[in-house]
Amino acid sequence: MSARALRVVLLLAATLVAVATRAGAAIEVEARLARTRLTVGEATSLEVVVRGGARGVGDPEFTLPEGVEVLGSGRSQNFTWINGKSAVEIIHRYEISANAAGRYELGPIIVRAGKEVFRSGMLTLEASAAPTQVSGGRAGSSSGAATLMVDVIPAEPWQGQPCQLRVRLIQRSALAEDPQYSPPSTPGFWTAKPSPPESYYADERGRRVLVTETRMRLYPLASGVATVGEAVATLALATGSGDPLTWLGGRAPRREEVVRSRPLAVHVRALPAGPPAGFTGAVGSLGVRWTADRPRTTVDVPITVRLDVRGTGNLPLIRPPDLTGADIEVFASTVEDSLPGGTGDTPGLRRFQWTVLARRPGTLTLAPPPFAWFDPAIAGYRRADATPIRLVVGPALFAGAGEGAGLPAVFARHPVDPGARSTQPWGWSLAGLMLAAAVILWRSALATAGPTAERARVLEWLRAVGRSTGPDFWRAADEASAWLEREGRTLGPMRREIAAARYAGAHTDPGAIRKRLVASLGSAVPPGAATSAAGLRRTGAAVLAGLAVVCCVLTGPAAGDATLRAAALAADRTARAGDMAPAREAWARLWQSGARHPALAARLAWADAQSGSAGASAAWVVRGEDAGARDPALEWVAERVREGGGLIGESRPRLPVRPLEWGIVALLSGVAVGLLWPGRRRMTAAAVLVVLCGTIDPIQSWLAARTVRGVIVTPVAIEGEGLELQPGQVVRLSEQRGGRARISAGAGVEGWIPARAVDIATRAR
């Protein structure tokens, strides 16, 4: 193989690898129209450009509104290298036409890549029933070939009112090449970026002409007369000469002409006198919203309040209003813009943000700053009527220290035992089943006492009936016959004969009575019950009860290593003395050594909260809740972190029941099983409860081990969603790839963020 061929093969291989690698990268979808205005029956091109992926990328999906149809489609692909990296661009072209007049919204156009969905922006297509009439505007120098026209919409704007500068090149002859265009000067106006040129056909006094239009958004800065300068276009007109020599230079036959527009005087109306308080120059059709980043805080944790001004107007020129309040201290203020593109009347957003700190605890009401604007639609002023913010302010995050200035009292009341072992509910559930069996055996042993006494009584009657004579015989016979009748034995006239002989002195043969009575008693003697069986049952019950106690001791709570406990107490003393850095290092070493105790996580969360790290403190709370339920110190710190704006979106990994409580319920349910014996239904329900108490905690741990939870540590926006996440917000992670993490921040909110913006609190185990 030649060297050149080898280079070609290597280049193709590198290209395939680059394309395969790029397929997993982020994808961008852009949609654009060749013409946004056309006449019914005319066609235009809709291009959907997909950048950043090749394999696994589906075709665009969209639904055209009624009145617009697709005439044809095509597909092309470009592959380029930029700074040593591959760039793939797939272009889908659709020829579309409008068969009815109207204004149509196209999009968003969806492109699927694996499990991800990417969307384009919205497009607007205007279709008129008849060709556009060219009229109005200020025409300048003109020739038969072309004319430049300039106008401002509205013609007499208010000071600060957004208006459009429209420049139209009306072309009556063919051009050999694109014209050279110089826009007009606009002194006295604040201007935005002009729109790209757009061409369409129009009607000029019955003649079909080609119009190339450019628009620019203007904001008049002062009242009075403002002059828009002249626009200049240099045209290369095709002459259509039949002389073949004109083509020898490689250029089409042409001639140049320069056309100019006339200067345009714009009369800017002054705003009415006496504007209300809070007017800072806003003009337009606007709305105001007053919000805070969270409803709860503490007196030592600042919050962010926002005044959002939305609508169509001179948003870039609006100055920040003044925010004051007796219950708040105002710090830094910032401004964020989300201004509309293009030159239409698309609404935009201007956001004013302030960082404020509450001066006192309690429930505060924060009124919005005074804000007013001028509405051209009513030629008058309007005032904002935003709803005040209700803010719940708790005590200082670090208040309540006991025994010194550095350690909260709750930590002193609940010292941490890092290596302590918690109750194993499965062991206590097993002990509960043992107790159930012990109670059943003991009760069955007691039940054998009844039949044993009854047998002894019957045997005594047999002895008396067989050996006694006279009144003693008849008394024994009477008692024995009465017992036989109670047992359901049929004695017939024998019972009356015995009663007559005993009580009435009747002469009855005792031998016949004795023979018959002995036969009946002999057949009715209860079966013998070995005395040893009851004893064995009582012994078994005692053994099972002892085993249950041993099981509870072996799987019950136990103190941890004395060395670890001493290290934790030493760290607490260091923090109590005000030396926080070494105390935090000691707590962190204990945690890393495997002492995963919720009280230890509470101390680390408190230390990070004291240093101002909302994300890190929330992450430690999440780790502590994963380690155990309802720890008093952790619950206290978690409440402080929530008041500081953290733990938004938190979901508890387990029920708020401690392992010891599960074990106690299992033991009591086991005793209930024995007491409910032999009732099957109630006994079975109690037995199921015993098993559940022993298995719920392991099941919760298994489910928690399959979920990766993280906490946002820096402000970040989810790609493609426009949703901004704040430090301390709890999210779930489903994937990490290429320095990015895919997270879920609630129902239906999912997307990619930079991996550095999230602290992984719990990992899948």
Phi, psi and omega in degrees: 000134181288162180297322180294317179296322178297318178297321179297316180296316179297321179296318178295320179296316178298322179297316180295319178296318181295319180295319180295321178292320183291337183298333179272000184279176179293146184246140175245138179238124179235132177243140180210151178250137176294322176223133179264352178226134179207171178263148179308129182101336177280162182238157175217168182257132171253118180251131175245113183255124179249118181245141172100004179204151178230302181278145176075006180263124181278173177286155179301143178240124177201160178238123179279143178292159178297129184111349178236138182224157178266128179265332182186168181211162179203168183215138176218162183221136177243142177228124182222165175248130178230116180053043177080004180241148181281149177225120181251133180226119178252127183245120175255125181247134178231128173271118183239155181218152177256130178254008176209147180288147178156180177248121188243138175259123180250131177109184356290149179268131187256137173232128181257137175228099185067234179269358183264151180235130180240144185231149174266176174280178179273148177237153179238130178238127178249130179236129179253151182288332181229160179304143178299134178272128178270113178200166179080179181086176181247104181280146177249218178299140187218154171229178178293341184277321187200161177217142173256129180234139181231136173211163179238134181237119357287159185292327180234080183284161171280160176299124181088349182287131177295135176219169183245133171263119183247125176243123182238128173261111181266114189251122181253348180233159179287146178255145178282334179203172182297143180287157174262123190238138174238121183290162180284154173283149184227065177292142181087005179233146167266126189245149173258180181291134180290157179281158174296150178298141179231133183249143177202161179268145181219174181248126177238098180051049177083002182248135180278124182231160177258126182248128173249118189242139174232137180237153179215135178277132180239150174231109179298131184268339182209157178282163182116203181257122175245136185254127173270126183290183183276144171264146184232134176228129175259120186252142172251099185272136175285127184273335182071027180294144178269000180284116182293340182292340180290346181267353185295330180281002181082010181240145178291152177298128184203169172215149185262141174222148178245125177242146183227149171269163176273149173303144184241122177271123181250123179271110182265122182279140179283147177289151180301151179286161176072053178293151180287169177297140180093002178278120181239025177099009181285132179224131177147193176257100193236163172221154187232140177225134185244117185221167173233158183286346177197156183271351183229148176201186174237170184289347180246012177238119183286160174234168178248126176249148186228140170244109181264123176252113183242154175134197178251124182175193182274059184305318182295340185262358183283129179272151181296137174285168180268128178250124176220164178183143181289334185261002183227155172245124187264130178251231186292152174230145179225166179230133175238140181240142168225077188275148181289149173271170180075197184235009182277198182261037180290131180295153177228184182222136169232119186248128175255127184238141176229142171263121186232156179231129180290142181272341184209155175283165181124192177262115183251150175244115182259111178281146178292155176294149178301131180215132179219158179211164178261128181254111180299334183295330180246359181054040180206176183268152174232153177243148179289141177236041181295147181287131178298157180269132174261116187241126177264118184249122178266176177295169183304143183300330185250019177280165176088018179293140180238156180057021181152184186265350191255338189240127178300149184297329181297329178289324178293324180286336183231077179295151185268138172245091193302322183265012183296145178260131178273167179297140174262103186302330180297324179293319179288332174294318176297319176297324177297320177294322177297317178297322178299315179295322180296316179296319180296316179297317181297318180292324178291327176294321178294329183291338180285345181294324181298303179301327180293315179295322180295322179295319180296322180295316180295320179296323177295321177296321177298317179297315182294317181294325184281334188245333186280164179221169175065213182302327180296322179296312184293328176295314179296321180294320179296316181294319181293320180292324177297320179294321180296321178294321177296330179277002176090013180277139180266115183257347179065223183283353183297326182293321179289323179296318180295317180295320180294321181290324184280318188257332184254356179073020179294151180272114180226141181289112180292334181295315180294320179296317182299317183296313181292321183290321178297322179295318181292318179293323180297322179282344183258002180297127177300149180298149181292139177242118183294131179298330181292332181295315178296321178295320179297321179294319178295322178295316178299320179297319180294320180296316180296319178297320177295318177298324178297319178296316179299318180297320179295321180292317183292328182251012180270183180294149180211148179291154181272190181294135183296329180293316178295320180295322178293322178295321179293318179295323178295321177295322177297319179295323178296317179294323180295331178280356177096002180263088191282321187301308179294329177296317179295320178299320179294316177298318180296321178296320178298317180296316181293336178284355178110000179278078185271080181250137181299327178293328176290320175297326178297319180294319178293322177296318180295320179296318180289326177295324180294330178276000177090011181264092183294320181294315181295319180295319178295324179296321178291325176297318179298318179296320179295319178294331176288333182276333182186163185254141169057046171281129185301316181294318181292321179297322179295314180294319180300321179295320178295320180293321178295320178296333177274006176098001180271176176063026174291135180079015182289140174232129185290134182283346183209165177293149183283055179234129180285155178302322179298323179291322174300317181295318180297317178297322179296318179296312180297322179293325177296316176299322179296324178301314180295321181289330181277350177296136011259021179292114191292311188296307182293323178295320179294319179298318179294323179294321177298321178296323177300314181294319180298319180298331180274342185251341183298314183296315175298323179295317177299317179296322180293317179294319179296327181290342180268359182246130176261118180246144180223170181230133179291131182249341176224150178302133183207150178251141177287129182299129176082346181259332182074010181267126182264130178259143183254155177303138181097351180282135182268131180228168174250139181254132178248340184196147173229132183200129172059042180075011178233157180231135175265122187235161173238124184248025181138180182297119177077002180250107184211145180173187184259143173221161174298138183296331181291346182275358183230137176259117182285112184275316179230137180250159176292135181243000000 
